[in-house]
Amino acid sequence: MGGAKYADIAGEIESKIDQGQFAEGEKLPTHRALARELGTTSMTIAKAYGLLAERGRIESFVGRGSFVKEQAPLKRAIRCQLSDDEWNLSILQPCFSEHMEALHAQLQLSFAELTKPALYGYHEGSGPIEHKASGMRWMQRYGLTVRSPEQILLTNGAQHALSILIELFSDPGDCIAVDQWTYPGLLSIARFLKRKVIGVAMDDQGMNPDALDEACRRHKPALVILLPSHQNPTTITLSQQRREQLAEVIQRHPLWLIEDDIYSFLNADCIPAITNLIPEKSFFIHGLSKAVSPGLRCGFIKAPQSQVNVLSAYIRATVWMPSPLMFEVARNLIESDLAFELAEAQRKLAYHRQRLAKKILGNQRFRAQDASYHLWLELPGNWQADRFALTAKERGLLVSSGSYFSAEGEETQSIRLSLMAISEEAFLDDGLRAVSSLLNGPLGG
Ligand SMILES: Cc1ncc(COP(=O)(O)O)c(C=O)c1O
């Protein structure tokens, strides 16, 4: 992105489709009309439409014009809610059968004790200091160095943290550097806020520092966003050495780091955060969604001291504050150590499920760490990722097509499989066997 004019125009139209400004089936303006509107040539618009057709977003018919293509089947393939006879291998969340009882019991206890009137009132600075102190303890356990709870801000989950940091620390039209394959929620925010996404090349160890250096020189991004542990979707965890190399590059350029490390509780040994190396240039994000429950909507940001006030003011201006009642529950979970115990139980279960997946999908090429929630599988033969996801959906298997994760709309032959959303191991076992038979079947060849 940020290159040829026709590609920028195609990107703009794609954002409008994603945001619903162009509905499915809607007719797009003619080449001539759009060229006039944008002050360009019909040839440039024809190339932009050609690119959109290649990406499967529009269809053109001689004499009738170009229309937004129906995306519904793919959207339906990535869903949270599912019927009982479908295998949900598409969403990254904790396995609730593992800890529902303990979590519910703790919630009942917490709610019975919610007697402090202050919890029912308004707070400044994103929330009470004791809630920030619990967030500090949670993040320290997973590799962050932080000295004062004053540097912690409370958010409605990590997604909220990402969106406010992108909104505050970059401007519309700015570039944001991300991994070549990355978390789609991040790409959606960038699209809505009209930031240009630069996909930085990855190697076997994660984002390549030379490629980041080159991207910084060429595109001057305002931000770089890294997911250092069990990266979504590739599962790569950045080594200590790679973290140091990336920090060194970031230090040399005028940009901020957003380090989203919500899967770090899955690392067998604690790896120090990149933020520790460049604390004045970094925002560190964590939360309880992946280890305990996304339903709590409890996220944390550790900010440089110099940026705490502006972040507090922005949170206040937009949502006033995340719910103190839910953060009191979070505080109880953390201070009683239950949150850490639940996180460890999920890590062990993920480890066990990875072994199960290895047994069933052993003849396939895929990447995963010992205790990742998911795996990143390279499809065999001629399988194309979107087509595989749709074929799998017809068989009741919800998997995530790799195209969903591409920062710059690259073609891919990979899919992401979550091993944790299914509660019952026997059902997961059946689902993985069904995936395996599809992969080994004749359709892809
Ligand atoms: C890398 C990453 N960041 C953030 C989120 C969103 O987390 P939350 O539910 O806390 O908003 C996700 C969810 O999948 C994720 O994978």
The ligand as a MOL file (V3000), in Angstrom:
LIG
                    3D

  0  0  0     0  0            999 V3000
M  V30 BEGIN CTAB
M  V30 COUNTS 16 16 0 0 0
M  V30 BEGIN ATOM
M  V30 1 C -3.3980 -10.3030 19.1700 0
M  V30 2 C -4.7460 -9.9330 19.7270 0
M  V30 3 N -4.9200 -8.7340 20.3090 0
M  V30 4 C -6.0960 -8.3730 20.8300 0
M  V30 5 C -7.1820 -9.2250 20.7880 0
M  V30 6 C -8.4870 -8.7690 21.3870 0
M  V30 7 O -8.5430 -9.0540 22.7530 0
M  V30 8 P -9.7040 -8.5460 23.7230 0
M  V30 9 O -10.7640 -9.6000 23.7260 0
M  V30 10 O -9.0520 -8.3780 25.0560 0
M  V30 11 O -10.2190 -7.2480 23.1950 0
M  V30 12 C -7.0540 -10.4840 20.1810 0
M  V30 13 C -8.2000 -11.4120 20.0740 0
M  V30 14 O -8.2010 -12.3660 19.3450 0
M  V30 15 C -5.8010 -10.8520 19.6400 0
M  V30 16 O -5.5960 -12.0500 19.0740 0
M  V30 END ATOM
M  V30 BEGIN BOND
M  V30 1 1 1 2
M  V30 2 1 2 3
M  V30 3 2 2 15
M  V30 4 2 3 4
M  V30 5 1 4 5
M  V30 6 1 5 6
M  V30 7 2 5 12
M  V30 8 1 6 7
M  V30 9 1 7 8
M  V30 10 2 8 9
M  V30 11 1 8 10
M  V30 12 1 8 11
M  V30 13 1 12 13
M  V30 14 1 12 15
M  V30 15 2 13 14
M  V30 16 1 15 16
M  V30 END BOND
M  V30 END CTAB
M  END
